[in-house]
Amino acid sequence: MAAATKERFPEISILQIKRIYDISADITVNEGSNVSLICTASGKPEPSISWRHITPSGEYDSSEYLNITGITRDQSGDYECSALNDIAFPDTKTVRVTVNFAPSIHEMKSHGVGLGRTALLRCEAAAVPVPIFEWIIKGQGIDIKNLSSRSVLTVNNMTEDRYGNYTCVATNKIGSANASVPLIRKYLPPVLTCGLPEWRIDSAGLIGVGGGGGGGGRVCVVDVSRGACAFVPFIPCSLSCLRSLDCLIVFIRMAVMSHSKGRSTTNLLHTLTSLTHC
């Protein structure tokens, strides 16, 4: 009697969609620390794991573990773990890594300012967490509000004792940084609303000279095209106007502009003569 043959059935492989079931939580570390992230997934076939830095973009070796030695501020951001096999699309999850670092002041701005004017001092610092700012002048502290990564100090109605070096100090729990900027006096020429002069080159002239609303032997220089004017500093009537450097500059400028535009300088010379006999 022949032996019975054993019936064989084909092997069946059950495919499983990959799924990430364990990933590191969001973390905050200090700059220079070592960071280790883990991402594990299940599925058939066994999924491959890869990491990438989303912002800024960067690829890392394929492994469940992502190890970063001496992390820097540029390596902060979102890290995406991706699990991939031959079934469907990859499964992805994200970990956020925040890197704390001490403040570094990268911009200090100041401009000269005249007496009685308003001065603006700006200090910008990069830091995580956001720094707290303080301003120091001549040993005295000035408390201000923290404006994220920037601080703007306003000094109203400048007086002599407010000129000098201003120091900006930025501090967070990691450390502090400071930088100084000089606030210097800017000597401004006297500017008055003196109205139109008594004389100008012509009706379309660019510059006019004459006695303005200030009087007192002063000369009002007017830019007719812009409607702006300014007083030349006081010139005693006992002196010839030609002896004043300011007057010379004014009249030379007028003569050059008149000549370049083909205008007659007759009226200019007439006015120059009359002013020299003030």
C-alpha positions in Angstrom: 0.0 0.0 0.0 1.4 3.3 -1.0 2.2 5.8 1.7 -0.1 8.8 2.0 1.3 12.1 0.7 1.2 15.1 3.0 -0.6 18.1 1.4 1.4 21.3 1.5 -0.1 24.8 1.8 1.6 27.9 0.6 3.1 30.2 3.3 1.3 33.4 3.8 3.1 36.6 5.0 1.0 39.1 6.8 2.0 42.6 6.0 1.6 45.3 8.7 1.5 49.0 8.1 4.4 50.7 9.9 3.6 52.8 12.9 5.7 55.0 15.2 4.8 54.0 18.7 7.6 55.7 20.7 9.3 59.0 20.2 11.2 61.5 22.5 9.2 64.4 23.9 10.0 68.0 23.2 13.1 69.1 25.1 14.9 72.2 26.1 18.7 72.1 26.5 21.6 74.6 26.9 23.9 75.3 24.1 26.9 72.9 24.1 24.9 70.0 25.7 24.7 66.5 24.2 21.3 65.5 22.9 19.9 62.0 22.2 16.5 61.4 20.5 14.8 58.1 20.0 12.1 57.0 17.6 10.9 53.4 17.4 8.3 51.9 15.0 6.6 48.5 14.3 5.5 47.0 11.0 6.1 44.2 8.5 8.4 44.3 6.7 10.4 46.0 9.5 10.4 49.7 8.8 13.6 51.8 8.3 13.9 54.9 10.5 15.4 58.2 9.4 15.7 61.7 10.9 15.8 65.1 9.4 16.1 68.6 10.7 13.1 70.6 9.3 14.3 74.1 10.1 16.9 74.5 8.8 16.8 71.5 6.6 19.3 68.8 7.2 19.4 65.0 6.8 20.8 62.5 9.4 21.8 58.8 9.3 19.0 56.2 9.4 18.7 54.9 12.9 16.3 54.8 15.8 18.7 57.1 17.8 19.7 60.6 16.8 22.7 61.8 18.8 23.9 65.4 18.6 27.2 66.2 20.4 27.7 69.8 21.6 24.4 71.1 20.1 24.5 74.7 18.9 21.8 77.4 18.6 21.7 76.8 14.8 20.6 73.2 15.5 17.5 74.1 17.4 14.1 73.6 15.8 11.9 70.7 14.7 13.3 67.2 14.1 11.1 64.8 12.1 11.3 61.0 12.5 10.1 59.0 9.5 9.3 55.2 9.4 9.2 53.6 6.0 8.5 50.2 4.6 6.9 49.0 1.4 3.4 49.6 2.7 1.7 52.9 2.1 3.2 56.3 2.9 5.8 56.9 5.6 4.6 57.5 9.2 6.1 60.7 10.6 6.3 62.4 14.0 8.1 65.5 15.1 10.2 66.5 18.2 11.0 70.1 19.0 14.4 70.9 20.4 14.9 74.3 22.0 18.5 75.5 22.6 19.0 78.1 25.3 22.0 80.4 24.9 23.3 83.5 26.6 22.7 87.0 25.1 25.0 88.5 22.4 24.4 92.1 21.5 24.8 92.5 17.7 23.5 96.0 17.1 23.8 99.3 18.9 22.6 102.5 17.3 22.9 106.1 18.4 22.8 109.5 16.6 24.0 112.9 17.7 21.3 115.0 19.1 21.0 118.7 19.9 20.0 120.3 23.2 16.3 120.1 23.9 15.8 117.4 21.3 14.7 113.8 21.7 17.4 111.0 21.5 16.7 107.4 20.5 19.1 104.6 21.5 18.5 101.1 20.1 20.0 97.8 21.4 19.4 94.4 19.8 20.4 91.1 21.3 20.1 87.5 20.2 19.2 85.2 23.2 17.0 82.3 24.3 15.1 82.7 26.5 14.3 86.3 25.6 16.6 88.7 27.5 15.7 91.4 30.0 17.3 94.8 29.1 18.8 97.5 31.4 20.4 100.8 30.5 23.2 102.4 32.5 24.5 105.9 32.3 27.1 107.4 34.6 26.6 104.7 37.1 22.8 105.2 37.3 20.4 102.5 36.1 17.4 103.3 33.9 14.6 100.7 34.0 12.9 100.0 30.7 10.4 97.6 29.3 11.5 94.4 27.7 10.7 94.5 23.9 11.4 90.9 22.9 15.0 90.9 21.3 15.2 94.7 21.0 15.3 97.6 23.4 14.7 101.3 22.5 15.5 104.0 25.0 14.0 107.4 24.5 15.6 110.4 26.2 13.4 113.4 25.9 14.4 117.1 26.2 18.2 116.5 26.1 20.3 118.5 28.6 24.0 118.8 29.0 24.2 116.3 31.9 22.5 113.6 29.7 25.3 113.3 27.2 27.9 110.5 27.6 28.2 106.8 27.3 25.1 104.7 27.6 25.5 101.0 28.3 23.0 98.4 27.3 22.9 95.2 29.4 21.0 92.1 28.2 20.5 89.3 30.7 18.8 85.9 30.7 19.2 82.8 32.9 22.1 81.6 30.9 24.3 84.7 31.1 24.6 88.4 30.1 26.2 90.7 27.7 26.8 94.5 27.6 27.8 97.1 25.0 28.2 100.9 25.2 27.4 103.6 22.8 28.2 107.4 23.1 25.4 109.9 23.0 27.0 113.0 21.7 25.8 116.6 21.2 25.0 117.7 17.7 25.4 121.4 17.1 22.5 122.4 14.9 22.4 125.7 13.0 19.5 128.0 14.1 16.4 127.3 12.1 13.5 129.7 12.2 10.3 130.2 10.2 11.4 133.5 8.9 9.0 133.8 5.9 9.9 134.8 2.4 12.8 137.2 2.0 12.6 140.8 0.8 14.5 139.8 -2.3 15.2 136.8 -4.5 16.8 136.0 -7.8 13.5 135.8 -9.7 10.0 134.5 -9.3 11.3 131.0 -9.9 14.5 131.4 -8.0 15.8 128.6 -5.9 17.6 130.7 -3.3 16.6 134.0 -1.8 18.4 136.3 0.7 17.0 139.2 2.6 15.9 140.4 6.0 13.7 137.8 7.6 11.2 137.9 10.5 14.1 137.7 12.9 15.7 141.0 12.0 18.5 142.1 14.3 21.0 142.3 11.4 20.6 138.6 10.5 20.3 137.2 7.0 17.5 134.8 6.2 18.5 132.1 3.6 15.4 130.7 1.8 15.1 127.7 -0.5 12.1 129.0 -2.4 11.5 125.7 -4.3 11.1 123.8 -1.0 9.7 126.5 1.1 12.4 126.1 3.7 14.5 128.8 5.3 17.2 129.2 8.0 18.8 132.1 9.7 22.5 132.7 9.2 24.1 133.5 12.6 24.1 137.1 13.8 26.2 139.5 11.7 26.9 142.9 13.4 25.9 145.8 11.1 29.2 147.6 11.8 31.0 144.8 9.9 30.8 144.2 6.2 28.7 141.2 5.3 31.5 140.0 3.1 33.7 139.4 6.1 31.3 136.7 7.3 32.1 133.2 6.1 28.4 132.3 6.2 27.6 135.2 3.9 30.3 134.3 1.5 29.1 130.7 1.3 25.5 131.9 0.7 26.4 134.3 -2.1 28.8 131.9 -3.8 26.1 129.3 -3.8 23.6 131.7 -5.3 26.1 132.9 -8.0 26.9 129.3 -9.0 23.3 128.3 -9.2 22.3 131.4 -11.2 25.2 130.9 -13.6 24.4 127.2 -14.1 20.8 128.0 -15.0 21.8 130.9 -17.4 20.2 133.5 -15.1 21.4 137.1 -14.9 23.5 137.9 -11.8 22.6 141.6 -12.0 20.1 141.5 -9.2 22.4 139.3 -7.2 25.2 141.8 -7.4 22.8 144.6 -6.5 21.6 142.8 -3.4 25.2 141.9 -2.4 26.1 145.6 -2.6 23.2 146.7 -0.5 23.9 144.1 2.2 27.5 145.0 2.5 26.3 148.5 3.5 24.0 147.2 6.3 
